């Protein structure tokens, strides 16, 4: 394996690990929204205004999908990479809609999702042996 392929494999491993991490973050945010919705700060007059329990379920579902995609990345499967990219996109959308409640947290997760998408689209073929 060339040095370029080694670097690419590192980025794909990074994407898988960060997908797992983002999935856990999303699931915990969901759990908080489901179990203890009084913790969440509610802002008035936001276009995507949902109650905290609904947001909790959205984050829980997105988090579990992202978590599963993260584990799938390590198989080197094309489908796992594709699901990983779409899971990161779904995570980005949910975090964008979450901005009024926790803006710094949402921006951090969106940044991580961007890194995931970049790593999987640029270097994703390395683990599958297609590179």
NUPA-867034 format. One line per field, with one value per residue (C-alpha): residue number from 1; x, y, z. Coordinates in nm, 3 decimals. Example, Ala and Ser with C-alpha at 12.3 -4.5 7.8 and 13.67 -1.06 7.14 Angstrom:
nr <- 1	2 $
px <- 1.230	1.367 $
py <- -0.450	-0.106 $
pz <- 0.780	0.714 $
***
This chain:
nr <- 1	2	3	4	5	6	7	8	9	10	11	12	13	14	15	16	17	18	19	20	21	22	23	24	25	26	27	28	29	30	31	32	33	34	35	36	37	38	39	40	41	42	43	44	45	46	47	48	49	50	51	52	53	54	55	56	57	58	59	60	61	62	63	64	65	66	67	68	69	70	71	72	73	74	75	76	77	78	79	80	81	82	83	84	85	86	87	88	89	90	91	92	93	94	95	96	97	98	99	100	101	102	103	104	105	106	107	108	109	110	111	112	113	114	115	116	117	118	119	120	121	122	123	124	125	126	127	128	129	130	131 $
px <- 0.000	0.145	0.188	-0.107	-0.328	-0.215	-0.314	-0.648	-0.710	-0.641	-0.902	-1.158	-1.086	-1.128	-1.465	-1.581	-1.476	-1.632	-1.955	-1.971	-1.898	-2.159	-2.409	-2.350	-2.379	-2.706	-2.844	-2.757	-2.917	-3.221	-3.227	-3.217	-3.504	-3.711	-3.650	-3.594	-3.740	-3.738	-3.357	-3.379	-3.393	-3.685	-3.658	-3.965	-4.068	-3.842	-3.954	-3.884	-4.025	-4.101	-4.139	-3.836	-3.969	-4.014	-3.660	-3.546	-3.691	-3.547	-3.199	-3.230	-3.323	-3.060	-2.801	-2.865	-2.847	-2.522	-2.380	-2.461	-2.311	-1.993	-1.951	-2.034	-1.750	-1.494	-1.622	-1.501	-1.840	-1.955	-2.307	-2.170	-1.982	-2.292	-2.505	-2.230	-2.243	-2.623	-2.625	-2.381	-2.607	-2.908	-2.709	-2.613	-2.976	-3.100	-2.822	-2.897	-3.257	-3.127	-2.921	-3.163	-3.149	-2.775	-2.585	-2.227	-2.300	-2.480	-2.191	-1.939	-2.139	-2.200	-1.823	-1.760	-2.020	-1.845	-1.517	-1.693	-1.840	-1.505	-1.317	-1.569	-1.601	-1.232	-1.070	-1.355	-1.232	-0.909	-1.048	-1.244	-0.932	-1.069	-0.805 $
py <- 0.000	0.337	0.626	0.805	0.501	0.479	0.843	0.778	0.475	0.695	0.945	0.670	0.531	0.887	0.911	0.582	0.681	1.025	0.874	0.653	0.952	1.173	0.888	0.862	1.242	1.245	0.953	1.124	1.449	1.242	1.069	1.405	1.534	1.222	1.177	1.529	1.784	2.062	2.084	2.208	2.580	2.675	2.978	3.161	3.198	2.947	2.798	2.435	2.462	2.120	2.019	1.876	1.520	1.523	1.654	1.384	1.111	1.274	1.286	0.931	0.790	0.993	0.901	0.528	0.542	0.740	0.503	0.197	0.365	0.434	0.067	-0.026	0.191	-0.051	-0.326	-0.130	-0.182	0.070	0.062	0.142	0.443	0.562	0.522	0.699	1.001	1.019	0.964	1.255	1.468	1.374	1.458	1.796	1.877	1.781	1.983	2.284	2.272	2.232	2.556	2.777	2.542	2.470	2.665	2.585	2.214	2.212	2.388	2.140	1.839	1.999	2.053	1.690	1.582	1.787	1.612	1.274	1.351	1.474	1.169	0.920	1.081	1.154	0.853	0.605	0.350	0.281	0.034	-0.161	-0.226	-0.042	0.231 $
pz <- 0.000	-0.099	0.141	-0.025	0.028	0.391	0.443	0.273	0.493	0.795	0.680	0.625	0.971	1.102	0.926	1.075	1.425	1.397	1.259	1.565	1.790	1.620	1.643	2.017	2.054	1.859	2.060	2.391	2.272	2.181	2.517	2.695	2.484	2.544	2.917	3.049	2.809	3.070	3.031	2.674	2.608	2.384	2.159	2.031	1.667	1.497	1.167	1.265	1.613	1.761	2.121	2.300	2.304	1.926	1.887	2.123	1.900	1.587	1.741	1.874	1.531	1.344	1.606	1.578	1.197	1.209	1.470	1.257	0.949	1.145	1.229	0.868	0.736	0.877	0.645	0.341	0.177	-0.084	0.060	0.406	0.266	0.086	0.397	0.593	0.363	0.373	0.750	0.790	0.568	0.783	1.093	0.946	0.864	1.210	1.373	1.152	1.270	1.627	1.606	1.807	2.105	2.126	1.858	1.961	1.996	1.659	1.484	1.629	1.508	1.166	1.133	1.220	0.963	0.695	0.775	0.752	0.412	0.282	0.409	0.271	-0.069	-0.125	0.041	0.087	-0.166	0.020	0.276	0.015	-0.190	-0.496	-0.478 $
***
